[in-house]
Amino acid sequence: VEEGSKAAAVGLQVGDELIIINEIPLSGYRQEAICLVKGSHKTLSLVVKR
C-alpha cells in the first residue's frame, strides 16, 4: 500500500490480504485480484483479512 494511493485512502494497510472482491472469493493468485479490480467500474466491495 503506497502512501497517497487510493488503497491507503480507504484504509488498507501493508500486510492486508484481500480475500473477496465484489462478492467473488479469491483463490490466492495476484493476477486474479488484478483482473477483478481492473474489470470493476468505480466501486469495489472488498473483504480484507488483517
Contacts in CASP RR format, 6 or more apart in sequence:
PFRMAT RR
TARGET T0000
AUTHOR 0000-0000-0000
METHOD contacts of the structure
MODEL  1
VEEGSKAAAVGLQVGDELIIINEIPLSGYRQEAICLVKGSHKTLSLVVKR
1 7 0 8 1.000
1 8 0 8 1.000
1 12 0 8 1.000
1 13 0 8 1.000
1 14 0 8 1.000
1 15 0 8 1.000
1 16 0 8 1.000
2 8 0 8 1.000
12 46 0 8 1.000
12 48 0 8 1.000
13 50 0 8 1.000
15 50 0 8 1.000
16 48 0 8 1.000
16 49 0 8 1.000
16 50 0 8 1.000
17 48 0 8 1.000
17 49 0 8 1.000
17 50 0 8 1.000
18 26 0 8 1.000
18 33 0 8 1.000
18 46 0 8 1.000
18 47 0 8 1.000
18 48 0 8 1.000
19 25 0 8 1.000
19 26 0 8 1.000
19 47 0 8 1.000
19 48 0 8 1.000
19 49 0 8 1.000
20 26 0 8 1.000
20 45 0 8 1.000
20 46 0 8 1.000
20 47 0 8 1.000
21 33 0 8 1.000
21 36 0 8 1.000
21 37 0 8 1.000
21 40 0 8 1.000
21 44 0 8 1.000
21 45 0 8 1.000
21 46 0 8 1.000
22 36 0 8 1.000
22 40 0 8 1.000
22 44 0 8 1.000
22 45 0 8 1.000
23 45 0 8 1.000
24 36 0 8 1.000
26 32 0 8 1.000
26 33 0 8 1.000
26 36 0 8 1.000
37 44 0 8 1.000
END
